[in-house]
């Protein structure tokens, strides 16, 4: 069974990487993995392996829900609420089917001073990850009402929920079957759920965080401290540090898609940083180029400026708020902080309709903040 566990990890990792190239192909593979895990778990008589297979179904389910739910028209912070609510139900169902006790998966408090000390780690972790990803904030402007609502959602649906799934259910059943290797297994699974952002540094960072949290849970037998640390990491990453360090004073056209595993590709995969333009076999235009003097705008991005005309600048030099036409070998660089331009903003502004990478001769608009 231990060999099968690593095979499932490889399959889930493959599905995550496939999702980068083609979200629907990734969705199909994740669905097949989910069915295989359910069938395997239902036909396995041994309690330990059966529990592991049932809890592992939550990994592909995360991606299936987050790709398939029609959330594009909603503010990104509410994606957590919609997807997380369904995942909470699935996690509770897995907990009931596996008959794991609350104490066994860490739903206890051992020592409040120790838990508080673990929680404070999240402040530093959020700062470190901010300088890896440079995300834009999840809220359009800083107000206490928006901040507190977003912070509560991140607390419940990233801190508590993700730790319940990974360090509570999956790690407990994985270590019961694989021994200490179960800690590494869970950390690897947690990291591979982040490969869609095409950042090796972030994948390694998340693996380290997953391993640290796993060791803390194994030592304290409690999820409280790491859940609070996880929540503080994301609150700092998406609600505090973007305002503190980027000095955003205007309302972004749309908040950046968060890095969290609950927010995967929706119609198009998420890309962090620059978009690399490979040499394609065909030319794929966003839309027919408008006639001179008759610019058009994207109906899915009401604040967008006119799309590119045939005379638009090369995307090697375009700045935010300007139009360009891709040339072979171009990358979108913008104004120094182009990593802050989220894929969601870019794709909505240009109505790419699921095309993964801008192509040569493609007219693009880079929305201003």
C-alpha positions in Angstrom: 0.0 0.0 0.0 2.9 2.4 0.6 3.9 2.1 -3.1 0.3 2.9 -4.1 0.4 6.0 -1.8 3.4 7.4 -3.7 1.9 6.6 -7.0 -1.2 8.6 -6.0 1.1 11.5 -5.0 2.7 11.3 -8.4 -0.7 11.3 -10.2 -2.0 14.3 -8.3 1.2 16.2 -9.0 0.9 15.3 -12.7 -2.7 16.5 -12.7 -1.6 19.8 -11.1 1.0 20.4 -13.8 -1.4 19.4 -16.5 -3.8 22.0 -15.2 -1.2 24.7 -15.9 -1.3 23.7 -19.6 -5.0 22.9 -19.9 -7.4 23.4 -17.0 -10.0 21.1 -18.4 -7.5 18.3 -19.0 -6.3 18.8 -15.4 -10.0 18.7 -14.2 -10.5 15.3 -16.0 -7.4 13.8 -14.6 -8.2 15.0 -11.1 -11.7 13.5 -11.5 -10.3 10.2 -12.5 -7.9 10.2 -9.5 -10.8 11.0 -7.2 -12.8 8.0 -8.6 -9.8 5.7 -8.3 -9.3 6.7 -4.7 -13.0 6.2 -3.8 -13.1 2.8 -5.5 -9.7 1.8 -3.9 -10.9 2.9 -0.5 -14.2 1.2 -0.8 -12.6 -2.2 -1.7 -9.8 -2.0 0.9 -10.5 -4.0 4.1 -7.5 -2.8 6.2 -8.6 0.2 8.3 -5.3 2.2 8.0 -5.0 2.2 4.2 -8.8 2.7 3.8 -8.7 5.8 6.1 -5.7 7.2 4.1 -7.4 6.7 0.7 -10.6 8.4 1.9 -8.8 11.4 3.3 -6.5 11.7 0.3 -9.6 12.2 -1.9 -9.8 15.8 -0.5 -6.7 16.8 -2.5 -8.2 16.3 -6.0 -11.5 17.5 -4.7 -10.0 20.9 -3.9 -8.9 21.3 -7.5 -12.2 19.9 -9.0 -14.3 22.3 -7.0 -12.1 25.4 -7.6 -12.0 24.8 -11.3 -15.6 23.9 -11.9 -17.5 26.3 -9.7 -18.8 29.3 -11.7 -17.2 32.0 -9.6 -15.6 34.3 -12.2 -18.1 37.2 -11.6 -17.6 37.2 -7.8 -15.0 39.1 -5.8 -12.0 36.8 -5.2 -12.2 36.9 -1.5 -15.6 35.2 -1.7 -14.1 32.3 -3.8 -12.7 31.1 -0.5 -16.1 31.2 1.1 -17.9 29.3 -1.7 -15.2 26.7 -2.3 -14.2 26.4 1.4 -17.8 25.8 2.5 -18.1 22.8 0.2 -14.7 21.5 1.3 -15.6 21.8 4.9 -18.6 19.5 4.3 -16.3 17.1 2.5 -13.8 17.1 5.3 -16.4 16.5 7.9 -17.8 13.6 5.8 -14.3 12.1 5.6 -13.9 12.6 9.4 -17.1 10.7 10.0 -16.4 7.9 7.5 -12.9 7.3 8.9 -14.2 7.5 12.5 -11.1 9.5 13.6 -11.5 11.2 16.9 -11.2 15.0 17.3 -8.3 14.5 19.7 -6.4 12.2 17.2 -6.5 14.8 14.4 -5.4 17.6 16.7 -8.7 19.4 17.5 -7.4 20.1 21.0 -5.6 22.8 22.9 -2.5 21.7 24.8 -1.1 25.0 26.0 -2.3 28.5 25.0 1.2 30.1 25.5 2.7 27.5 23.2 -0.1 27.8 20.7 0.3 31.6 20.7 4.0 31.3 20.1 3.5 29.0 17.1 0.8 31.4 15.7 3.2 34.3 15.7 5.4 32.4 13.3 2.8 33.3 10.7 3.8 36.9 10.7 7.3 36.2 9.5 6.2 33.5 7.1 3.7 35.9 5.4 6.5 38.5 5.1 8.8 36.0 3.5 6.2 34.8 1.0 5.3 38.3 0.1 8.8 38.9 -1.2 8.5 35.7 -3.2 5.2 36.4 -4.9 4.5 40.2 -4.5 0.8 39.7 -4.7 -1.7 42.5 -4.9 -4.2 42.7 -2.0 -7.5 40.8 -1.8 -9.3 44.0 -0.9 -9.6 47.0 -3.2 -8.9 49.6 -0.6 -8.0 49.6 3.1 -11.0 49.9 5.3 -11.5 48.2 8.6 -14.8 46.6 7.5 -13.3 45.1 4.3 -10.2 44.1 6.2 -12.0 42.3 9.1 -14.3 40.5 6.7 -11.5 39.3 4.5 -9.4 38.4 7.5 -12.2 36.3 9.0 -12.7 34.4 5.7 -8.9 33.7 5.4 -8.9 32.5 9.1 -11.7 30.0 8.6 -11.1 28.9 5.0 -7.3 28.9 4.8 -6.0 28.6 8.3 -8.5 26.3 9.9 -9.8 24.4 6.8 -6.4 23.7 5.1 -4.8 22.6 8.3 -7.7 20.4 9.1 -7.4 18.7 5.7 -3.6 18.5 5.4 -2.1 18.4 8.9 -5.2 16.9 10.5 -6.7 14.3 8.3 -4.1 13.5 5.6 -1.0 13.7 7.8 -2.6 11.6 10.5 -3.6 8.8 8.2 -0.4 9.1 6.1 1.9 8.7 9.2 -0.2 5.8 10.5 0.6 4.0 7.3 4.0 5.4 6.3 5.5 6.2 9.6 7.6 9.4 9.8 7.7 9.5 6.0 4.1 10.5 6.3 5.2 14.0 7.3 7.3 14.4 4.1 4.5 12.9 2.1 2.0 15.5 3.4 4.4 18.4 2.9 5.1 17.3 -0.7 1.4 17.0 -1.4 0.8 20.5 0.1 3.6 21.9 -2.0 2.6 20.3 -5.2 -0.8 21.9 -4.9 1.0 25.2 -5.6 2.9 24.3 -8.8 0.4 26.2 -10.9 2.1 29.5 -10.0 5.3 28.5 -11.9 7.5 29.6 -9.0 10.0 27.1 -7.8 10.9 29.3 -4.9 7.3 29.3 -3.8 7.0 25.6 -4.1 10.1 25.0 -2.0 8.9 27.6 0.5 5.5 25.9 0.8 7.2 22.5 1.2 9.3 23.9 4.1 6.2 25.5 5.7 4.3 22.3 5.3 7.1 20.3 6.9 7.4 22.8 9.8 3.7 22.7 10.5 3.7 18.9 10.3 6.5 18.6 12.8 4.7 21.1 15.1 1.5 19.2 15.0 3.3 15.9 15.5 5.0 17.4 18.6 2.0 19.3 20.1 -0.8 17.0 18.9 -2.8 20.2 18.2 -3.9 22.1 15.1 -4.7 25.3 16.9 -1.2 26.9 16.7 -0.5 26.0 13.1 -4.0 27.0 12.0 -3.5 30.5 13.5 0.0 30.7 12.0 -1.4 29.7 8.6 -4.1 32.4 8.8 -1.7 35.1 9.9 0.6 34.2 7.0 -2.2 34.8 4.5 -3.7 37.8 6.2 -0.2 39.5 6.1 0.4 38.2 2.5 -2.8 39.4 1.0 -4.2 42.1 3.3 -1.4 43.9 5.1 2.0 43.7 3.3 0.7 44.7 -0.2 -0.5 48.0 1.3 2.5 48.4 3.6 5.2 47.8 1.0 3.6 48.6 -2.3 2.0 51.8 -1.2 -1.2 51.1 -3.0 -3.5 54.2 -2.7 -5.8 53.6 -5.6 -8.4 51.0 -6.2 -7.1 48.1 -8.3 -9.2 47.2 -11.3 -9.6 43.7 -9.8 -7.8 42.2 -6.8 -5.0 39.7 -7.7 -5.8 36.0 -7.6 -4.4 34.7 -4.4 -1.7 32.1 -4.2 -3.7 29.8 -2.0 -4.5 26.3 -3.0 -8.2 27.0 -2.8 -7.9 29.4 -5.6 -6.6 27.5 -8.7 -7.0 28.3 -12.3 -10.5 29.4 -13.3 -10.8 29.1 -17.1 -7.1 29.9 -17.4 -4.2 28.9 -15.3 -2.6 31.4 -13.0 0.9 32.6 -13.9 3.1 34.6 -11.5 5.4 37.2 -12.8 6.0 37.6 -16.5 4.3 35.8 -19.3 6.8 34.0 -21.5 5.8 33.9 -25.2 7.0 30.7 -26.9 7.1 30.3 -30.7 3.7 29.1 -31.7 2.6 27.2 -34.7 -0.5 29.4 -35.3 -1.4 33.0 -34.7 -4.2 33.4 -32.2 -5.7 36.8 -32.0 -7.8 38.0 -29.1 -10.2 39.7 -31.5 -10.0 41.4 -34.9 -8.0 44.5 -34.6 -10.2 47.6 -34.6 -10.0 50.1 -37.4 -8.0 53.3 -36.8 -10.1 55.8 -34.9 -12.6 53.1 -33.8 -11.2 51.6 -30.6 -13.0 48.9 -28.8 -13.1 47.9 -25.1 -13.5 44.6 -23.3 -17.1 44.2 -22.1 -15.7 42.0 -19.3 -13.5 44.8 -18.0 -15.5 48.1 -17.9 -12.5 50.1 -16.8 -10.3 48.8 -19.6 -8.9 51.3 -22.0 -9.1 50.6 -25.8 -7.5 47.4 -27.0 -4.4 47.5 -29.2 -4.5 48.9 -32.7 -2.2 47.7 -35.4 0.2 50.6 -34.5 0.5 49.5 -30.9 3.9 49.3 -29.2 5.8 46.1 -28.9 5.1 44.2 -25.6 8.7 44.3 -24.8 8.4 48.0 -23.8 4.7 48.5 -23.0 3.8 50.0 -19.6 0.7 49.5 -17.5 -2.3 51.2 -19.0 -1.0 50.9 -22.5 -1.7 48.6 -25.4 0.8 46.4 -27.3 1.1 43.7 -30.0 3.1 40.6 -29.1 6.2 39.9 -31.1 8.1 36.6 -31.1 10.3 36.4 -28.0 8.5 39.2 -26.1 7.7 39.1 -22.5 5.3 41.4 -20.7 7.4 43.6 -18.4 5.3 46.7 -17.7 6.5 49.0 -14.9 9.0 47.2 -12.7 6.3 45.7 -10.6 4.5 43.7 -13.3 4.3 40.6 -11.0 1.6 42.6 -9.2 -0.6 42.4 -12.4 -2.6 39.3 -11.7 -3.4 36.8 -14.3 -7.1 37.4 -13.5 -6.8 41.1 -14.3 -4.8 40.4 -17.5 -7.1 37.7 -18.8 -10.3 39.6 -17.9 -9.1 42.8 -19.5 -8.3 41.0 -22.7 -11.0 38.4 -22.7 -8.5 35.6 -23.6 -11.3 33.1 -23.1 -9.1 30.3 -21.8 -6.0 30.8 -23.9 -3.1 30.0 -21.6 -0.2 32.2 -23.1 -0.3 35.3 -25.2 0.9 34.6 -28.7 2.9 36.6 -31.3 0.8 39.1 -33.2 -1.7 39.0 -30.3 -3.1 42.4 -29.3 -2.9 42.9 -25.5 -3.9 45.5 -23.0 -2.2 45.9 -19.7 -4.8 47.5 -17.3 -3.5 50.3 -15.1 -3.9 49.9 -11.4 
